[in-house]
């Protein structure tokens, strides 16, 4: 067996294969102290490991398990296909080895929140479970911890879906499909096709919950074989789950009040309805849903309120790394000063202009700051800055009581930070420093 990549999923896949007494060879293109430690561990278990480059002349294997960080156009991926080897993702490998059920969540935005909430609902219902996959806990490790009568709440990315073949979740949720990761997939069409693999192997005994408001999700549903149960935060779609007035309704019955949802905004309600619908379609008692959803707290850097002062709310949505996520965050909001910009990943930032009615100003920073400035030119005032501290100061100066300062960049963070979490932490730190500065006033306004 050939394992390509020694990241978290590749390392776990190699260990699982060694536990099955397979002959394992691992190839990793990068190097570093952590990779060397992992390589040494696997070598002690009997694996052959190369680090710092791929020997394309040594691809003799029955199967290749490829890490999600390696795009299908990479030289190693092309070389493996030319050898006639089948490429599996770690998700495919785990699915083939698992005894438990899979409740899979995918989409451009909202995956982690929805998956975490789904796991919380399953746990409340007494179902042995774990939140795994792209959420940070390798699926190959989770299947060893969840028994046959359990169900894994699986966050699955387009990267992971790309190399699946038989993967078949009992329940699948598609939150949304918008332009993202075109630098990895090569085109939006290829990205959308990867998302469609979520339901490619489902049968009529399985359930697919597409977002009723997302055209791409509904197009995928029309070609699916599974029973379709759409979800919506704005109405109750036929055969699905949604909101009627202030009630979340499923199969004609009230599940809970929409006001009980702890996740902020319309997008938070949408994620909660999707998670509730997946659990209910799996067979969870509605009373367990009604208990678990209000108790759930949003994860960090996803519409997380970091401070409120002088009537202005400061919100960290650093996880919004594409325009679709930023537009989703702004649904139902007004009087917002938006902090946006970063690394655009080749994505057109033009759709951000749709946010203008919710905004009173924009503060742009990062590699794409001039592109952000052009998007909003003539629509709302834009200020261009170089640092997060400057961004927070400028945003506070332009904010109004009853409104908010929202970090929702619409871009990746890697131009300035190690990741979106570091960007969000810098935002929170900058807000705290601003609110402590007596010259600026306790409310952050001048």
C-alpha positions in Angstrom: 0.0 0.0 0.0 1.3 3.5 -0.9 0.4 6.4 1.4 1.0 9.8 -0.2 1.4 12.6 2.4 2.4 12.5 6.0 0.0 15.0 7.4 -2.6 14.2 10.0 -4.8 12.0 7.8 -1.9 10.3 6.0 -0.2 9.5 9.3 -3.4 7.9 10.7 -4.0 6.0 7.4 -0.5 4.6 7.5 -0.9 3.5 11.1 -4.3 1.8 10.3 -2.9 -0.1 7.4 0.1 -1.3 9.5 -2.4 -2.5 12.1 -3.9 -4.6 9.3 -0.5 -6.1 8.6 -0.3 -4.4 5.2 3.1 -3.7 3.6 3.2 0.1 3.7 5.3 2.7 1.9 4.8 6.4 2.7 6.0 9.2 0.5 6.0 12.9 1.7 7.2 15.8 -0.5 8.0 18.2 2.4 10.3 17.8 5.4 10.6 19.2 8.9 10.9 18.1 12.5 7.3 16.9 12.9 7.4 15.0 9.7 10.7 13.4 10.7 9.1 12.3 14.0 6.2 10.7 12.3 8.4 9.1 9.8 10.5 7.6 12.5 7.5 6.3 14.3 6.1 4.6 11.2 9.5 3.1 10.4 9.7 1.5 13.8 6.3 -0.1 13.0 7.7 -1.5 9.8 6.8 1.0 7.2 9.1 2.3 4.5 9.1 6.1 4.5 10.6 8.8 2.3 10.5 12.4 3.3 11.5 15.5 1.3 10.5 14.4 -2.1 8.5 11.8 -4.1 10.4 9.1 -6.0 8.1 8.8 -9.0 10.0 5.6 -10.2 8.9 3.7 -7.1 5.1 3.6 -7.3 4.7 -0.2 -7.2 1.7 -0.8 -5.0 -1.8 -2.3 -5.1 -3.5 0.9 -3.9 -2.6 4.5 -3.1 -4.2 6.5 -0.3 -3.6 10.2 -1.0 -3.8 13.1 1.5 -6.4 15.9 0.9 -3.7 18.6 0.6 -2.3 17.1 -2.6 -4.3 18.3 -5.6 -5.3 15.9 -8.4 -3.1 17.8 -10.8 0.1 17.2 -8.7 2.9 15.3 -10.4 2.7 12.5 -7.8 -1.1 12.1 -8.4 -0.6 12.0 -12.2 2.2 9.5 -11.9 0.1 7.2 -9.8 -2.8 7.3 -12.2 -0.4 6.6 -15.1 0.6 3.4 -13.3 -3.1 2.3 -13.2 -3.4 2.6 -9.4 -6.6 3.5 -7.8 -6.4 6.7 -5.6 -8.3 6.6 -2.4 -8.8 9.4 0.2 -8.6 8.6 3.9 -12.4 8.9 3.9 -12.7 6.1 1.4 -10.3 3.9 3.3 -12.1 4.5 6.6 -15.5 3.8 5.0 -14.3 0.5 3.7 -13.1 -0.5 7.2 -16.0 0.9 9.3 -18.9 -0.9 10.9 -20.8 2.2 12.1 -23.0 4.6 10.1 -21.9 7.9 8.6 -23.9 11.1 8.7 -21.9 13.3 6.3 -21.9 17.1 6.1 -20.4 19.1 3.2 -20.6 22.5 1.7 -18.5 25.6 1.0 -19.3 27.1 4.4 -20.8 26.1 7.7 -19.5 22.5 7.7 -17.7 22.5 11.0 -20.5 24.2 13.0 -23.1 21.9 11.5 -21.1 18.8 12.0 -20.3 19.7 15.6 -23.9 20.4 16.4 -25.0 17.2 14.7 -22.6 15.2 16.9 -24.0 17.0 20.0 -27.5 16.0 19.1 -26.6 12.4 18.5 -24.8 12.3 21.8 -27.8 13.8 23.6 -29.9 11.1 22.0 -27.6 8.4 23.4 -26.1 7.4 20.0 -22.4 6.5 20.3 -20.8 9.2 18.1 -17.8 11.4 17.3 -17.3 14.5 15.1 -14.6 13.5 12.7 -13.1 14.1 9.2 -12.2 17.6 8.0 -13.1 18.9 11.4 -9.6 17.8 12.7 -10.2 14.3 14.0 -9.1 11.7 11.3 -12.0 9.5 10.3 -9.7 6.5 10.3 -9.2 7.0 14.0 -12.8 7.7 14.7 -14.0 4.4 13.2 -12.0 2.6 15.8 -13.7 4.5 18.6 -17.3 4.4 17.5 -19.0 0.9 17.7 -21.2 -0.7 15.1 -24.4 0.7 16.7 -23.0 4.3 16.5 -22.9 7.0 13.9 -20.1 9.4 13.0 -20.9 13.0 12.3 -18.5 13.5 9.4 -17.3 16.8 8.0 -16.1 16.0 4.5 -14.4 18.4 2.2 -14.3 18.6 -1.6 -10.6 17.5 -1.4 -11.6 14.3 0.5 -14.6 13.6 -1.8 -12.5 13.9 -4.9 -10.9 10.5 -4.2 -13.9 8.5 -3.1 -15.4 5.6 -4.9 -17.8 3.6 -2.8 -18.3 6.1 0.1 -22.0 6.1 1.0 -23.3 8.0 4.0 -26.7 7.0 5.5 -27.6 10.7 5.7 -25.9 13.4 3.7 -26.2 17.2 4.1 -25.1 19.7 1.5 -25.2 23.2 3.0 -24.2 25.3 0.0 -22.0 25.3 -3.1 -20.1 28.5 -4.0 -16.9 29.3 -5.8 -14.0 28.2 -3.7 -10.8 26.2 -4.0 -10.6 26.6 -7.8 -6.8 26.8 -7.4 -6.9 23.2 -6.1 -9.7 21.7 -8.4 -8.9 23.8 -11.5 -12.4 25.1 -12.1 -15.7 25.6 -10.3 -17.2 22.8 -12.4 -14.6 20.4 -11.0 -15.2 21.7 -7.5 -19.0 21.2 -7.9 -18.5 17.7 -9.3 -16.4 16.8 -6.2 -19.2 18.0 -3.9 -21.7 15.9 -5.9 -19.7 12.7 -5.0 -21.2 13.1 -1.5 -24.4 11.5 -2.8 -23.1 9.5 -5.8 -23.4 6.1 -4.1 -26.5 6.7 -2.0 -29.6 4.6 -2.6 -33.3 5.1 -2.1 -32.9 3.9 1.5 -30.6 6.8 2.3 -31.5 10.5 2.8 -30.0 13.6 1.3 -30.7 17.0 2.8 -29.8 19.8 0.3 -30.2 23.5 1.1 -33.5 24.5 -0.5 -32.2 28.0 -1.1 -29.0 26.9 -2.9 -29.4 26.3 -6.6 -26.3 24.1 -7.0 -27.3 21.9 -4.0 -30.8 21.5 -5.5 -29.4 20.7 -8.9 -27.3 17.9 -7.3 -30.4 16.7 -5.5 -32.3 16.3 -8.8 -29.7 13.8 -10.0 -29.5 11.9 -6.7 -31.0 8.5 -6.0 -31.5 9.0 -2.3 -34.8 10.3 -0.7 -34.6 14.1 -0.8 -35.5 16.0 2.4 -34.6 19.7 1.8 -33.9 22.1 4.7 -34.5 25.9 4.9 -34.3 28.6 7.5 -37.0 30.7 5.7 -39.8 28.2 5.0 -40.8 24.6 5.4 -39.9 22.8 2.1 -42.0 19.9 1.0 -40.7 16.6 2.5 -38.1 18.4 4.6 -37.5 20.6 7.6 -37.7 24.3 7.9 -39.0 27.4 9.7 -42.7 28.4 9.9 -43.0 31.7 11.7 -40.7 31.2 14.7 -41.1 27.4 14.9 -38.8 24.7 13.4 -41.1 22.2 11.8 -40.4 18.7 10.6 -43.0 16.3 9.1 -45.8 18.6 10.2 -44.7 18.7 13.9 -43.0 21.5 15.9 -39.5 20.5 16.9 -38.4 23.6 18.8 -38.5 27.4 18.6 -36.2 29.1 16.2 -35.5 31.5 19.1 -33.9 28.6 21.0 -31.1 28.3 18.4 -27.8 29.5 20.0 -26.0 30.2 16.7 -26.2 33.8 15.5 -27.9 35.2 12.5 -29.9 33.6 9.6 -26.8 31.5 8.7 -26.7 30.1 12.2 -30.3 29.1 12.1 -29.8 27.5 8.7 -26.9 25.4 10.1 -29.0 24.4 13.1 -32.0 23.4 11.0 -29.7 21.3 8.8 -28.1 19.5 11.8 -31.5 18.9 13.4 -32.9 17.6 10.1 -30.0 15.1 9.6 -30.5 13.8 13.2 -34.3 13.5 12.8 -34.0 11.7 9.5 -31.5 9.3 11.1 -34.2 8.5 13.7 -33.3 10.7 16.7 -36.2 11.6 19.0 -37.2 15.3 18.4 -37.0 15.9 22.2 -33.3 15.2 22.1 -32.9 17.8 19.3 -34.9 20.3 21.3 -32.6 19.8 24.3 -29.2 19.7 22.4 -29.6 22.7 20.0 -30.2 25.4 22.7 -27.2 24.1 24.7 -24.8 24.2 21.8 -22.3 27.0 21.6 -20.7 28.2 18.4 -17.1 27.4 17.7 -14.4 30.0 17.7 -13.9 32.4 14.9 -17.3 31.7 13.4 -19.5 34.7 14.1 -18.0 34.8 17.6 -18.8 38.0 19.6 -15.5 39.1 21.2 -16.7 42.4 22.8 -19.6 44.8 23.1 -19.0 48.4 24.0 -20.9 51.7 23.5 -23.6 49.8 21.6 -21.1 48.4 19.1 -20.7 44.6 18.8 -17.3 43.3 17.7 -17.6 40.0 15.8 -14.9 37.5 14.8 -15.8 35.6 11.7 -12.2 34.9 10.6 -13.3 31.5 9.3 -15.0 33.3 6.4 -12.3 32.6 3.8 -14.4 33.2 0.6 -17.0 35.8 -0.5 -19.9 33.4 0.0 -19.1 33.0 3.7 -18.9 36.7 4.2 -22.3 37.3 2.4 -23.8 34.5 4.5 -22.5 36.2 7.7 -24.1 39.5 6.8 -27.6 38.1 6.1 -30.0 40.0 8.4 -27.3 42.4 9.7 -27.2 46.2 9.3 -25.0 49.2 10.2 -21.9 47.0 9.8 -18.3 48.1 9.4 -16.7 45.2 7.5 -13.1 44.3 7.8 -12.2 42.3 4.7 -9.2 41.1 2.7 -6.4 38.6 2.7 -5.3 36.1 0.1 -8.0 35.7 -2.5 -6.9 32.2 -3.8 -7.7 33.4 -7.3 -11.4 33.8 -6.4 -13.4 36.7 -7.8 -14.2 39.0 -4.9 -16.8 40.9 -7.0 -19.8 39.2 -5.3 -18.8 41.0 -2.1 -20.5 44.1 -3.6 -23.8 42.4 -2.8 -23.1 43.2 0.9 -23.2 47.0 0.4 -26.8 47.5 1.7 -25.7 46.0 5.1 -22.6 48.2 5.4 -21.7 51.7 6.5 -18.0 51.3 5.7 -15.3 48.8 4.7 -11.8 48.5 6.0 -9.5 46.6 3.6 -6.2 44.8 4.5 -3.9 42.0 3.3 -2.8 41.0 -0.2 -6.3 41.7 -1.7 -6.9 45.0 -0.1 -6.8 47.0 -3.3 -9.2 44.5 -4.9 -11.5 44.9 -2.0 -11.3 48.6 -2.4 -12.2 48.4 -6.1 -15.2 46.1 -5.3 -16.8 48.7 -3.0 -15.7 51.8 -4.8 -18.7 54.1 -5.1 -20.9 51.9 -2.9 -19.6 52.5 0.6 -16.6 54.3 2.1 -13.5 52.2 2.1 -10.3 52.7 4.2 -7.2 50.7 3.3 -4.8 49.7 6.1 -1.7 47.5 6.7 -2.3 45.8 10.1 -5.1 44.3 12.1 -4.6 46.9 14.8 -5.1 49.7 12.2 -8.1 47.9 10.8 -9.8 47.7 14.2 -9.1 51.3 15.0 -10.4 52.5 11.7 -13.5 50.3 12.0 -14.3 51.5 15.5 -14.0 55.1 14.3 -16.6 54.5 11.6 -18.9 52.4 13.7 -22.3 53.5 15.1 -24.2 52.5 18.2 -26.5 49.6 17.5 -24.2 48.4 14.7 -21.2 46.1 14.6 -17.6 45.8 13.5 -17.3 42.5 11.7 -14.1 40.7 10.7 -15.4 38.5 7.9 -12.5 38.7 5.4 -13.8 36.7 2.4 -10.2 35.7 1.8 -7.7 33.2 3.2 -5.4 34.3 6.0 -2.0 32.9 4.8 -0.7 36.2 3.5 -0.4 37.5 7.0 -1.1 34.7 9.5 -0.4 31.0 10.1 -4.2 30.3 9.8 -7.6 31.8 10.3 -7.5 31.2 14.0 -4.4 33.3 14.4 -6.1 36.1 12.4 -9.2 35.9 14.6 -7.0 36.0 17.8 -5.2 39.1 16.5 -8.6 40.7 15.9 -9.7 40.0 19.4 -6.4 41.2 20.8 -6.7 44.4 18.8 -10.2 45.0 20.0 -9.2 44.5 23.6 -6.3 46.9 23.2 -8.5 49.5 21.6 -11.2 49.3 24.3 -8.5 49.7 27.0 -7.1 52.9 25.4 -8.6 55.8 27.3 -7.8 58.2 24.4 -10.2 56.4 22.2 -12.9 56.1 24.8 -14.3 53.0 26.3 -16.8 52.6 23.5 -14.1 52.5 20.8 -15.5 55.6 19.0 -13.9 59.0 18.6 
